[in-house]
């Protein structure tokens, strides 16, 4: 996972979602996760996934970077579905629910800076927990840069290439070992700095405000509509034979989003 790519998109992006308030996006993500927990039809779940991808394309989010991250949970969901699902329909539902939930969270992370995502958490958790999340965020970028430097140095000194997968794997393992030692030293160094400066908790983040209230409304209405559709098909059994309509609607959303994204 390229953490730096996520952060670049969250901070430097200029899409409709980037102008919405973090609180609105968090609520919208919560509504979408509620839809994931409620859906019980794979065709409805497939429609939701297609619609989410279409919405991302319409506002020109970097789908090329987002989709691989959203598909990671599908690998684990496939294993679980193969082991526990009573049939292929249930298995497909498990996988689609995992992808939908991941896509909702990935969309939030690609459009909202990390500190703004966890700023509300600081208000309901002990100070040390919120501060630890912020320090972890900072350390991820330091460790990512250090790992890239270590890997590059090992490969250059050993003269490795793509035609030597075994030696490359060994070099990567050595780099990871060095990174582990560096991370331990980094954590001790940060602890010493905070201790010397008299840290007593309170690394507070100022919550961003919306720069476009239409973006807030659009994100909330979209998520609420998705949840409403899922609830209707869950609570009205007579509609189960028409769930394919949701899939078609999702495909239409996808095509429309791709067309809108290209015209911008």
NORJO-V197741 format. One record per run of one state. SS is the DSSP state (H for helix, E for strand, L for the rest). FROM is the first residue (numbers start at 1). TO is the last residue. If there is no record, write none. Layout:
ss=<SS;SS>
from=<FROM;FROM>
to=<TO;TO>
This chain:
ss=<L;H;L;H;L;H;L;H;L;H;L;H;L;H;L;H;L;H;L;H;L;H;L;H;L>
from=<1;3;13;17;20;22;39;42;59;63;85;88;112;114;123;127;159;165;197;213;236;237;243;244;264>
to=<2;12;16;19;21;38;41;58;62;84;87;111;113;122;126;158;164;196;212;235;236;242;243;263;264>
